[in-house]
Amino acid sequence: MSADLITAPVRAMLVLGTRPEAIKLAPVARAMALSPLFEPLVVTTGQHREMLHQMLGLLRVPVHTQLDVMRDRQQLSTLTARLVDGLGEVVRAERPDLVVVQGDTTTALTGALAAFYEHVPIAHVEAGLRTGVLDNPFPEELNRRLIGRMARWHFAPTQRAADHLTAEGVPGAEVFTTGNTVIDNLLWVLEEGTGQSLFRTRLRRVLVTLHRRENQGAVMRSMGRALRRLADRGDVEMVLPLHKSPAVREALLPELTDHPHIEIAEPLGYLDFSATLAACDLVLTDSGGIQEEAPTLGKPALVLRTTTERPEAVEAGAARLVGTEPEAILEAAVHLLDDPAAYARMATAGNPFGDGHATDRIIAQLAEDFGADADDGDAAELVTTRTEGPGSYSTA
């Protein structure tokens, strides 16, 4: 059905709480705001409060509702309960036509749960990522699997992700391969040209990001020692935007402070981070999103994890999964810095995660489906009649 059958703007509640969620939902929110077919309602949970608020204005994403649920070192169970309660109140007050969540955070899981409990259909952006190991990454692997049982629209970034969903029983008609919205936003930000790189020399430029729960503690301390040994080469300038997590800081600061070739910075705003990424030569990371962004800019990425839900980058040759052992990290980094041919192969591998038009595909699909729903003359039908299969809803 044609999207012009929609008779009133679709109220879309976009739930985000972390910086990666904001980055990947920003292009969706901007596109919805520019469309007469949608009314975006952006709700922030404050899961990454400081890092989130420094960037939303720059990304031109106005916030409709802001929750304040974070407490220092609170348990996941406490955070989950507070988020479900707070988001449930917002859903009941706003009565959106759909709820949009992104990825696999606690915010995404609880946003989906709050919508499910109120019989509001769910769109899952970046659906279908899997490592196959339920507790690695923790708790993200479980979160995304649970969201996959509740969602109505599964917007998969790659065909592999889409195949994961259909293999789990999600109807093929509910799975859409779109590319990843992180590429859309990265290209938009670089075109804006307002970010500032933190690199200051012409040495080999290495950008490092570390934060994962499963790497914290002794593992991260040993990774810090490997990074210091890399900087000891003397021909490397290393930039490390330090995560706000106290556990991350306790692990890394004793190992990396006061080295002349290591710049430890507070978390960067997204514009400055994008400029820093564009200026680097090599990325060392345990992040998920950077595995998608780096290939777009031709930056080889060494993934400091034992598993990845983004094997497409590894298979394409743009990233390498090196694990968390210090010697393996050091060896892999030195190899790329000292072997121009190996470096060139990774830098020119290309990006398997999209062409910068994922948002267009997401908006078009939602507009088509809600247009068809409006043509049926029953705006509630999408919610109340889906009683079979994954992501089904019932008013019983």
Residue pairs with C-beta under 8 A, 6 or more apart in sequence:
1 368
1 371
1 372
1 375
2 368
2 371
3 37
3 364
3 367
3 368
3 370
3 371
4 371
5 371
5 372
5 374
5 375
6 37
6 367
6 370
6 371
6 374
7 374
9 36
9 37
9 38
9 39
10 37
10 38
10 39
10 97
10 98
10 366
10 367
10 370
11 39
11 41
11 94
11 95
11 96
11 97
11 98
12 32
12 38
12 39
12 40
12 41
12 96
12 97
12 98
12 99
12 100
12 123
12 366
13 41
13 43
13 90
13 91
13 94
13 96
13 98
13 99
13 100
13 115
13 120
14 25
14 28
14 29
14 32
14 40
14 41
14 42
14 43
14 99
14 100
15 43
15 45
15 87
15 99
15 100
15 101
15 107
15 108
15 111
16 22
16 25
16 42
16 43
16 44
16 45
16 52
16 102
16 107
17 44
17 45
17 46
17 47
17 48
17 52
17 83
17 105
17 106
17 107
18 47
18 48
18 51
18 52
18 105
18 107
19 48
19 51
19 52
19 55
19 267
19 270
20 102
20 103
20 105
20 182
20 287
20 288
20 289
21 102
21 103
21 105
21 107
21 108
22 44
22 52
22 55
22 56
22 59
22 61
22 270
23 55
23 59
23 182
23 185
23 270
23 289
24 102
24 103
24 125
24 126
24 180
24 181
24 182
24 185
24 289
25 42
25 61
25 100
25 102
25 125
25 181
26 56
26 59
26 60
26 61
26 185
27 181
27 184
27 185
27 188
27 358
27 359
28 40
28 100
28 125
28 181
28 359
28 362
28 363
29 40
29 42
29 61
30 59
30 60
30 61
31 359
31 360
31 363
32 38
32 39
32 40
32 363
33 40
33 62
35 363
35 367
37 367
37 370
38 363
38 366
38 367
40 64
41 64
41 65
41 94
41 96
42 61
42 62
42 63
42 64
42 65
43 63
43 64
43 65
43 66
43 67
43 87
43 90
43 111
44 52
44 56
44 63
44 65
44 66
44 67
45 67
45 69
45 83
45 86
45 87
45 107
45 110
45 111
46 52
46 66
46 67
46 68
46 69
46 70
47 69
47 70
47 79
47 83
47 105
47 106
47 107
48 244
49 68
49 70
50 244
50 267
51 244
51 267
54 267
54 269
55 269
55 270
55 271
56 62
56 63
58 194
58 269
58 270
58 271
59 185
59 189
59 270
65 90
65 94
67 83
67 86
67 87
67 90
69 79
69 82
69 83
69 86
70 79
71 78
72 246
73 246
76 106
76 139
79 106
80 106
80 109
80 110
83 106
83 107
83 110
83 111
83 114
84 110
84 113
84 114
84 117
87 110
87 111
87 113
87 114
88 114
88 117
88 118
90 114
91 99
91 114
91 115
91 118
91 120
92 118
95 120
96 120
97 120
97 121
97 370
97 379
98 115
98 120
98 121
98 122
98 123
98 152
98 153
98 366
99 111
99 112
99 114
99 115
99 120
99 121
99 122
99 123
100 122
100 123
100 125
101 107
101 108
101 109
101 111
101 112
101 115
101 122
101 123
101 124
101 125
101 147
102 108
102 124
102 125
102 126
102 181
103 125
103 126
103 129
103 140
103 144
103 288
104 126
104 129
104 140
104 141
104 143
104 144
104 147
105 140
105 143
106 139
106 143
108 124
108 143
108 144
108 147
109 143
109 146
109 147
112 122
112 124
112 146
112 147
112 150
112 151
113 150
115 121
115 122
115 150
116 122
116 150
116 393
119 383
119 384
119 393
119 395
120 383
121 152
121 153
121 382
121 383
121 386
121 393
122 147
122 150
122 151
122 152
122 153
122 391
123 151
123 152
123 153
123 155
123 362
123 366
124 147
124 148
124 151
124 153
124 154
124 155
125 155
125 181
125 362
126 155
126 156
126 157
126 161
126 180
126 181
127 144
127 147
127 148
127 151
127 154
127 155
127 156
127 161
127 165
127 175
128 144
128 148
128 154
128 156
128 157
128 158
128 160
128 161
128 162
128 163
128 164
128 165
128 175
129 144
129 157
129 161
129 164
129 288
129 309
129 310
130 141
130 144
130 145
130 161
130 164
130 309
131 137
131 141
131 307
131 308
131 309
132 307
133 141
133 307
134 141
134 142
134 145
135 141
135 142
135 214
136 214
136 306
136 307
137 212
137 213
137 214
137 305
137 307
137 309
138 213
138 214
139 213
140 309
141 309
144 309
145 168
148 154
148 165
148 168
148 170
148 390
148 391
149 390
149 391
150 391
151 174
151 390
151 391
152 174
152 382
152 386
152 391
152 393
153 174
153 176
153 365
153 366
153 369
154 162
154 165
154 170
154 174
154 175
154 176
154 391
155 176
155 178
155 358
155 361
155 362
155 365
156 162
156 164
156 165
156 175
156 176
156 177
156 178
157 177
157 178
157 179
157 180
157 292
157 353
157 354
157 358
158 177
158 179
158 180
158 312
158 352
158 353
159 177
160 311
160 312
161 177
162 175
162 176
162 177
165 175
166 172
166 175
168 390
169 389
169 390
170 389
170 390
170 391
171 389
171 390
174 390
174 391
176 361
176 362
176 365
178 354
178 358
178 361
178 362
179 353
179 354
179 355
179 356
179 357
179 358
179 361
180 292
180 353
180 354
180 358
181 354
181 358
181 359
181 362
182 289
182 292
182 293
182 353
182 354
183 292
183 293
183 296
183 351
183 353
183 354
183 355
183 356
183 358
184 354
184 356
184 357
184 358
184 359
186 274
186 293
186 296
186 297
187 296
187 356
189 195
189 270
189 271
189 274
190 274
190 275
190 278
192 271
194 271
195 269
195 270
195 271
195 272
195 273
195 274
195 275
195 276
196 271
196 272
196 275
197 272
197 275
197 276
197 278
197 279
198 239
198 241
198 263
198 265
198 268
198 272
198 276
199 205
199 237
199 239
199 276
199 279
199 280
200 237
200 263
201 237
203 235
203 236
203 237
203 261
204 235
204 236
204 237
204 281
204 282
204 337
205 236
205 237
205 239
205 279
205 280
205 281
205 282
206 230
206 236
206 237
206 238
206 239
206 280
206 281
206 282
206 283
206 284
206 333
207 238
207 239
207 276
207 277
207 280
207 282
207 283
207 284
207 285
207 299
208 227
208 238
208 239
208 240
208 283
208 284
208 285
209 240
209 241
209 243
209 283
209 284
209 285
209 286
209 287
209 290
210 220
210 223
210 240
210 243
210 248
210 252
210 285
210 286
210 304
211 243
211 245
211 248
211 286
211 287
212 286
212 287
212 305
213 247
214 305
215 223
215 286
215 304
215 305
215 324
216 245
216 247
216 248
216 251
217 247
217 251
219 324
220 248
220 251
220 252
221 251
221 252
221 254
221 255
222 324
222 325
222 326
223 304
223 324
223 326
223 329
224 251
224 252
224 254
224 255
224 256
225 255
225 326
226 326
226 327
226 329
226 330
227 238
227 240
227 255
227 256
227 262
227 284
227 329
228 255
228 256
228 259
228 262
229 326
229 330
230 236
230 238
230 329
230 330
230 333
230 334
231 238
231 259
231 261
231 262
232 261
233 334
233 337
234 261
235 337
236 261
236 337
237 261
237 263
238 261
238 262
238 263
239 263
239 265
239 276
239 280
240 252
240 256
240 262
240 263
240 264
240 265
241 265
241 266
241 267
241 268
241 273
241 276
242 248
242 249
242 252
242 253
242 264
242 265
242 266
242 267
243 249
243 267
244 267
252 264
253 264
256 262
256 264
257 264
268 276
274 293
277 283
277 290
277 293
277 294
277 297
277 299
278 297
280 299
281 299
281 337
282 299
282 300
282 302
282 333
282 336
282 337
283 290
283 294
283 299
283 300
283 301
283 302
284 301
284 302
284 304
284 329
284 333
285 291
285 301
285 302
285 303
285 304
286 303
286 304
286 305
288 308
288 309
288 310
290 301
291 301
291 303
291 308
291 310
291 313
291 319
292 310
292 313
292 351
292 353
292 354
294 300
294 301
294 318
294 319
295 301
295 313
295 316
295 318
295 319
295 349
295 350
295 351
295 352
295 353
296 351
296 353
298 347
298 348
299 347
300 318
300 319
300 320
300 336
300 343
300 346
300 347
301 313
301 318
301 319
301 320
302 319
302 320
302 322
302 329
302 332
302 333
302 336
303 314
303 319
303 320
303 321
303 322
304 322
304 323
304 324
304 329
305 321
305 323
305 324
306 321
306 323
306 324
307 321
308 314
308 319
308 321
310 319
310 353
312 352
312 353
313 319
313 351
313 352
313 353
314 320
314 321
315 352
316 349
316 350
316 351
316 352
317 345
317 346
317 349
318 346
318 349
318 350
318 351
318 352
319 346
320 332
320 346
322 328
322 329
322 332
323 329
335 342
336 342
336 343
336 346
337 343
369 382
370 382
373 379
373 381
373 382
383 393
383 395
384 393
384 394
384 395
386 392
386 393
386 394
387 393
387 394
